[in-house]
């Protein structure tokens, strides 16, 4: 992902202004005037204030499901199989008639997402392979005209709505199938054709499915923002979907950042970490490197602690069914969320973060200590600045005995074995909970067996 600097931004907006000067509408000009430079944390084609309005639900949701599913699923060897194995387009196209998933597979996805405590879903409408899971008039390389014989994106939309979930569309700008997908880099006529195709498909997605909550672009190779005409494209999106939120992968900042396979909080920007459940986005029959439910919960806690969202992927099998391990993991996570979900969804930014076996979220003056490696009958939290007034085990509301001195809080009388997958304690403090690790380290008594000479 490439961040836009001020020089690139001014160049881009100069080009956009020139385009608007020819046949521009008042709304077009208003959109251009609303643009902001990237280095102040603002979006490009909207105001910060409007972004805050549109993203209220997203900040509250915290947890979403990513779904990678397409022709690559039929080969069961990762979503980049076409590229990584050098499969020619003519050979890869033969998969399209063979892709015949069960009807309404997305209903199981949506039910699992809801039971896991997720509040929204994002599905691949077109991945890098170029095959479209939606009904498009711009190519025959799409689900209704190939093996599935129907609009798979519509099934997904209906499934999400049936479970009361928000939904979004992933759309890859890069396209390995389209004849202009690579030559657009050096051929201006090809660029114009390809950009018209991409903009046309984005328009279809924003027009044919009612209200859409998220547009999640991916891989902008081989063009930059000017080449993609990203400002114009996203202005069109916002006119068609005024409440939508857009990620940062069309080479302009827009509404939120998207660190991938890592948790990295953005400064002064909304952000969402997207991760796989194993090591593959698409279905990979031989990838058994599954994250444990505890790891998923820890990642979710870490995202919530720093004000971000967690978008966790499933890669359905060729028939659309969910791998058994994905179901097992997310069911366990959902069981934990049913008891502790408020500590995630209702959390504020949380400064305490250090512990050998514990991670933190907070709400107001309440510090939630999430113990992911159970130490036994005593849990210790070091270097809190605040006075703790009471402690309880959140899931049961049972009071917990504790001792506090200048350097640690000790929760005592606990079971020898972990009561929960991740056991959460609620510590009421006399102010916003803070840790001061370096300050406490500097004042901690260090007398011992050493002699001063």
C-alpha positions in Angstrom: 0.0 0.0 0.0 1.4 3.4 -1.0 0.5 6.5 1.0 -0.2 9.6 -1.0 2.1 12.6 -0.2 1.2 16.3 -0.6 2.9 16.6 -4.0 1.0 13.6 -5.4 -2.2 14.8 -4.0 -1.9 18.3 -5.6 -1.0 16.7 -8.9 -4.0 14.4 -8.7 -6.5 17.1 -7.7 -5.2 19.4 -10.4 -6.0 16.7 -12.9 -9.4 16.1 -11.3 -10.1 19.9 -11.5 -9.3 19.9 -15.2 -11.7 17.0 -15.8 -14.4 18.8 -13.8 -14.0 21.9 -15.9 -15.5 20.1 -18.8 -19.2 19.4 -18.3 -18.9 19.4 -14.5 -22.0 19.5 -12.4 -22.4 21.5 -9.2 -22.2 18.3 -7.2 -19.0 17.3 -9.0 -17.4 20.6 -8.0 -18.7 20.3 -4.5 -17.0 16.9 -4.2 -13.7 18.2 -5.5 -13.9 21.1 -3.0 -14.4 18.7 -0.2 -11.2 16.9 -0.9 -8.5 16.9 1.8 -4.8 16.2 1.7 -3.8 12.7 2.9 -1.2 13.9 5.5 -3.8 15.3 8.0 -5.7 12.0 8.4 -8.6 13.2 6.3 -10.4 11.3 3.5 -10.2 12.4 -0.2 -13.7 12.6 -1.6 -15.6 13.6 1.6 -15.2 15.8 4.7 -14.0 14.4 8.0 -17.4 15.4 9.5 -19.3 13.3 7.0 -16.9 10.4 7.5 -17.6 10.5 11.2 -21.4 10.4 10.5 -21.1 7.5 8.0 -18.7 5.4 10.2 -20.5 5.5 13.5 -21.9 2.0 13.0 -18.5 0.6 11.9 -16.7 1.9 14.9 -19.3 0.3 17.1 -19.2 -3.0 15.2 -15.5 -3.8 15.8 -15.6 -7.3 14.3 -16.4 -8.4 10.7 -16.2 -11.4 8.4 -14.1 -11.4 5.2 -15.1 -14.0 2.6 -12.7 -14.9 -0.3 -14.4 -17.2 -2.8 -14.1 -17.6 -6.5 -12.7 -19.8 -9.3 -9.5 -20.2 -7.3 -11.5 -22.1 -4.7 -12.1 -25.0 -7.2 -8.3 -25.6 -7.4 -8.1 -25.5 -3.6 -4.5 -24.1 -3.6 -4.7 -20.5 -2.5 -6.4 -17.5 -4.1 -3.2 -16.5 -6.0 -2.9 -19.9 -7.7 -3.3 -18.5 -11.2 -0.4 -16.1 -10.8 1.8 -18.3 -8.6 1.6 -21.3 -10.9 1.7 -19.3 -14.1 -1.6 -20.7 -15.4 -2.5 -19.2 -18.8 -5.8 -17.4 -19.2 -7.1 -19.9 -21.7 -6.5 -22.8 -19.3 -7.8 -21.0 -16.3 -11.0 -20.0 -18.0 -12.0 -23.7 -18.2 -12.6 -23.6 -14.5 -15.6 -21.3 -14.9 -18.1 -23.9 -16.2 -17.0 -26.3 -13.4 -17.7 -23.8 -10.6 -21.1 -25.0 -9.4 -21.7 -24.1 -5.7 -24.7 -25.2 -3.7 -27.6 -22.7 -3.7 -27.5 -20.0 -1.1 -24.3 -21.1 0.6 -24.0 -17.6 1.9 -26.8 -18.2 4.4 -24.4 -20.4 6.5 -21.7 -17.7 6.3 -24.1 -15.1 7.6 -25.4 -17.3 10.4 -21.8 -18.1 11.5 -20.8 -14.5 11.4 -23.7 -13.5 13.6 -23.1 -16.3 16.0 -19.4 -15.3 16.2 -20.3 -11.8 17.3 -19.5 -10.2 14.0 -21.6 -7.3 12.8 -20.7 -7.0 9.2 -19.4 -9.0 6.2 -17.2 -8.2 3.2 -17.2 -10.6 0.2 -15.0 -10.8 -2.9 -17.1 -9.7 -5.9 -14.1 -9.9 -8.2 -10.7 -11.1 -7.1 -7.4 -10.7 -9.1 -8.4 -13.6 -11.4 -11.0 -11.4 -13.0 -14.0 -13.7 -12.5 -17.1 -11.8 -11.4 -19.3 -13.4 -8.7 -22.0 -10.8 -9.7 -24.2 -10.1 -12.7 -22.4 -7.8 -15.0 -23.2 -6.6 -18.5 -19.6 -5.9 -19.2 -18.2 -9.5 -19.5 -19.5 -13.1 -19.8 -16.8 -14.1 -17.3 -19.3 -14.0 -14.5 -21.3 -16.3 -12.3 -24.7 -16.0 -13.9 -23.2 -16.8 -17.4 -20.9 -19.6 -16.2 -21.1 -22.6 -14.0 -23.1 -21.1 -11.0 -25.8 -19.9 -13.3 -26.9 -17.2 -10.9 -25.7 -14.1 -9.1 -23.7 -15.2 -6.1 -23.3 -11.7 -4.8 -27.1 -11.3 -4.7 -27.3 -14.4 -2.6 -24.7 -13.0 -0.2 -26.5 -9.7 0.1 -29.8 -11.4 0.9 -28.1 -13.7 3.4 -26.5 -10.8 5.2 -29.7 -8.8 5.4 -31.6 -11.8 6.7 -29.3 -11.9 9.7 -29.3 -8.2 10.3 -25.7 -7.7 9.3 -24.1 -4.8 7.4 -22.3 -5.9 4.2 -19.6 -4.7 1.9 -18.1 -5.5 -1.5 -14.5 -6.4 -2.0 -13.4 -5.5 -5.6 -10.0 -6.0 -7.0 -8.8 -3.3 -9.4 -6.0 -5.6 -10.6 -7.3 -8.1 -13.2 -5.2 -11.0 -14.6 -7.9 -12.0 -17.1 -8.8 -8.8 -18.8 -6.7 -8.2 -22.0 -5.9 -4.6 -20.9 -5.2 -5.5 -17.3 -1.4 -5.4 -17.8 -0.9 -3.4 -20.9 -2.8 -0.5 -19.5 0.5 0.4 -17.8 2.2 1.5 -21.0 -0.7 1.8 -23.5 -2.9 4.9 -23.1 -5.7 3.5 -25.2 -5.7 0.3 -23.2 -5.7 2.3 -20.0 -8.8 4.2 -21.1 -10.6 1.0 -22.0 -9.7 -0.8 -18.8 -10.6 2.1 -16.6 -13.9 2.4 -18.3 -14.5 -1.3 -17.7 -13.5 -1.0 -14.0 -15.6 2.1 -13.4 -18.5 0.4 -15.1 -18.4 -2.6 -12.9 -18.1 -0.5 -9.7 -21.1 1.5 -11.0 -23.0 -1.8 -11.4 -22.1 -2.9 -7.8 -23.2 0.4 -6.4 -26.5 0.4 -8.4 -27.9 -3.1 -8.4 -28.0 -4.2 -4.8 -29.7 -1.5 -2.8 -27.8 0.2 0.0 -24.2 -1.0 0.3 -22.3 -0.3 3.5 -18.6 -0.8 2.5 -16.6 -0.7 -0.7 -13.3 -2.5 -0.1 -10.9 -2.0 -3.0 -7.8 -4.2 -3.4 -4.5 -4.1 -5.4 -4.2 -1.1 -7.7 -1.4 -2.6 -9.9 -0.3 -1.4 -12.4 -1.7 2.2 -12.2 -1.6 5.0 -9.8 -4.5 7.1 -8.5 -4.4 9.4 -11.5 -4.3 6.4 -13.9 -7.3 4.8 -12.2 -9.1 8.1 -12.1 -9.7 7.2 -8.5 -11.1 10.6 -7.4 -13.7 10.5 -10.2 -14.5 6.8 -9.5 -15.1 7.4 -5.8 -17.1 10.6 -6.4 -19.4 8.4 -8.5 -19.6 5.9 -5.7 -20.5 8.5 -3.1 -23.3 9.9 -5.3 -24.8 6.5 -5.8 -24.2 5.4 -2.1 -24.1 8.5 0.1 -23.7 6.5 3.3 -21.0 4.1 2.1 -17.5 3.9 3.6 -14.5 3.3 1.3 -11.1 1.9 2.1 -7.7 3.3 1.1 -6.7 0.8 -1.6 -7.7 2.9 -4.7 -4.4 4.8 -4.0 -6.2 7.7 -2.2 -6.9 7.8 1.6 -10.7 7.8 1.8 -12.3 6.5 5.0 -10.1 3.9 6.6 -6.7 2.2 6.5 -6.3 -1.6 6.0 -3.2 -3.2 7.6 -3.0 -6.7 6.3 -2.0 -9.8 8.3 -0.8 -7.5 11.1 -2.3 -5.2 13.8 -1.0 -1.7 13.3 -3.0 1.2 14.6 -3.1 4.3 12.3 -2.4 7.8 13.8 -5.4 10.0 13.3 -7.1 7.6 10.9 -9.8 4.9 11.3 -8.2 1.5 10.6 -9.1 -2.2 10.2 -6.8 -5.2 10.4 -7.7 -7.9 8.0 -6.3 -11.4 8.7 -6.7 -15.0 7.6 -7.8 -17.9 9.9 -4.9 -20.0 8.5 -2.3 -18.8 6.0 -4.6 -18.5 3.0 -7.4 -16.1 2.0 -9.0 -18.5 -0.5 -9.6 -22.1 0.2 -6.4 -24.2 0.5 -7.1 -27.9 1.2 -3.5 -28.5 2.6 -3.2 -25.4 4.8 -3.7 -26.6 8.4 -2.0 -23.7 10.1 -5.2 -22.5 11.9 -5.2 -19.8 14.5 -6.6 -21.0 17.8 -9.8 -19.4 19.2 -7.6 -17.8 21.9 -5.4 -16.2 19.3 -8.4 -14.8 17.5 -9.8 -13.4 20.7 -6.4 -11.8 21.6 -6.2 -10.2 18.2 -9.8 -8.9 18.5 -8.9 -7.4 21.9 -5.8 -5.8 20.6 -7.7 -4.1 17.7 -10.4 -2.9 20.1 -7.8 -1.6 22.6 -6.3 0.7 20.0 -9.5 1.8 18.4 -9.5 -0.4 15.3 -11.6 -3.1 13.7 -10.8 -6.8 13.1 -11.9 -8.3 9.7 -11.3 -12.0 9.9 -11.4 -14.2 6.8 -13.0 -17.5 5.9 -12.3 -19.2 2.6 -15.3 -21.3 1.6 -14.8 -24.6 -0.2 -15.7 -24.8 -4.0 -19.3 -25.7 -3.2 -19.5 -22.7 -0.8 -19.5 -24.7 2.4 -17.3 -23.5 5.3 -14.2 -25.5 6.3 -14.9 -27.4 9.5 -12.0 -25.8 11.3 -13.3 -22.3 10.5 -16.7 -23.3 12.0 -15.0 -24.7 15.1 -12.9 -21.7 15.7 -15.5 -19.1 15.1 -18.1 -21.0 17.2 -15.7 -20.9 20.1 -15.1 -17.2 19.6 -18.8 -16.6 19.4 -19.3 -18.4 22.7 -16.8 -16.1 24.3 -18.3 -13.0 22.7 -21.7 -13.9 24.0 -20.4 -13.4 27.5 -17.7 -10.8 27.0 -18.6 -9.0 23.8 -19.4 -5.7 25.5 -15.8 -5.3 26.5 -15.0 -5.2 22.7 -17.9 -3.3 21.1 -18.3 -0.7 23.9 -14.6 -0.2 24.4 -12.7 3.1 24.5 -9.0 3.6 23.6 -7.0 1.9 26.2 -3.5 2.9 27.4 -2.6 -0.2 29.6 -1.2 -2.9 27.4 1.7 -4.7 29.2 1.3 -8.1 30.8 2.9 -11.5 30.3 -0.4 -13.3 30.0 -3.1 -10.6 30.0 -4.3 -8.0 27.5 -6.6 -5.0 28.1 -9.6 -3.0 27.0 -11.5 -0.4 28.9 -14.8 1.4 29.1 -14.6 4.7 31.0 -12.9 4.0 34.4 -13.4 0.2 34.1 -10.3 -1.8 33.0 -11.0 -5.2 31.5 -8.1 -7.6 32.0 -8.4 -10.5 29.6 -6.2 -13.4 30.8 -5.3 -15.6 27.8 -2.6 -17.8 29.5 -4.0 -18.8 32.9 -1.3 -18.5 35.6 -3.2 -20.3 38.4 -4.7 -19.0 41.6 -3.3 -15.5 41.4 -3.4 -13.0 38.5 -1.1 -10.0 38.7 -1.3 -6.7 36.9 1.8 -4.5 37.2 2.4 -0.7 37.3 -1.2 0.6 37.4 -1.3 4.2 38.4 -4.9 4.2 39.6 -6.4 2.9 42.8 -8.6 -0.1 42.2 -11.9 0.0 44.1 -13.4 -3.4 43.1 -12.8 -6.4 40.9 -15.2 -9.0 39.5 -15.1 -11.9 37.1 -17.1 -10.5 34.2 -18.8 -13.6 32.9 -20.2 -14.6 36.3 -20.3 -11.2 38.0 -18.7 -12.8 41.0 -16.5 -10.5 43.2 -12.8 -11.2 43.3 -10.4 -10.6 46.2 -7.5 -8.4 45.4 -4.5 -6.7 47.0 -2.8 -3.5 45.7 0.4 -1.8 46.6 2.4 0.8 44.7 3.6 -1.6 42.0 1.0 -4.3 41.4 -2.6 -5.4 41.8 -2.9 -9.1 42.8 -6.2 -10.9 42.2 -6.3 -13.8 44.6 -8.3 -16.9 45.5 -8.8 -17.9 41.8 -9.4 -21.4 40.4 -6.3 -23.4 39.6 -7.7 -24.0 36.1 -8.9 -21.3 33.7 -12.6 -20.7 34.0 -12.9 -19.6 30.4 -11.0 -19.7 27.1 -10.0 -16.1 27.9 -11.0 -15.1 31.4 -12.0 -11.5 31.7 -11.9 -9.4 34.9 -13.5 -6.0 35.4 -11.4 -3.7 37.6 -13.2 -0.5 38.7 -10.6 2.3 39.0 -10.7 5.8 40.6 -10.0 7.3 37.1 -9.2 6.4 33.6 -6.9 3.3 33.9 -3.2 4.0 33.1 0.0 2.1 33.3 3.3 3.8 34.0 5.9 1.0 33.4 9.0 3.2 33.1 8.0 5.5 36.0 7.3 2.6 38.3 10.5 0.8 37.2 12.5 3.9 38.1 11.1 4.1 41.7 10.8 0.4 42.5 12.9 -0.6 45.6 16.1 -2.5 44.6 17.5 -3.4 47.9 18.6 -7.0 48.1 21.7 -9.0 48.8 23.9 -6.5 47.1 26.2 -4.3 49.2 26.9 -0.7 48.4 30.6 0.0 48.3 
